[in-house]
Amino acid sequence: MFARRVNMHLKPNSVAEFTQRLEKDVLPLLRKQKGFQDEITFVGQSGTEAFAISLWDKAENAEAYNRR
């Protein structure tokens, strides 16, 4: 298994919008990618920092997605 971490800066008061976009747009796209397993997303207490860890079957598939 391979994990890929992505850091994000959020606009103030945008956590709800971020969560909706993640669930409606990002996750469905990721689920279609070869080798994608799951994603775990964390939002900091301030609500302006977040990071996501996506889990892949192998590094090659995560890197192929990253190049898109």
Residue pairs with C-beta under 8 A, 6 or more apart in sequence:
1 37
1 55
1 56
1 57
1 58
2 55
2 56
2 57
2 58
2 59
2 61
2 62
3 53
3 54
3 55
3 56
4 53
4 54
4 56
4 62
4 66
5 51
5 52
5 53
6 51
6 52
6 54
7 49
7 50
7 51
8 18
8 49
8 50
8 51
8 52
9 48
9 49
10 18
10 43
10 47
10 48
10 49
10 50
11 48
12 47
12 48
13 47
14 47
15 43
15 47
18 43
18 50
22 41
22 52
26 39
27 39
30 36
30 39
30 54
30 65
33 61
33 65
34 61
34 64
35 56
35 57
35 58
35 60
35 61
35 62
36 54
36 55
36 56
36 61
36 65
37 54
37 55
37 56
37 57
38 54
38 55
39 52
39 53
39 54
39 55
40 52
40 53
40 55
41 50
41 51
41 52
41 53
42 50
42 51
42 52
43 49
43 50
44 50
54 62
56 62
56 65
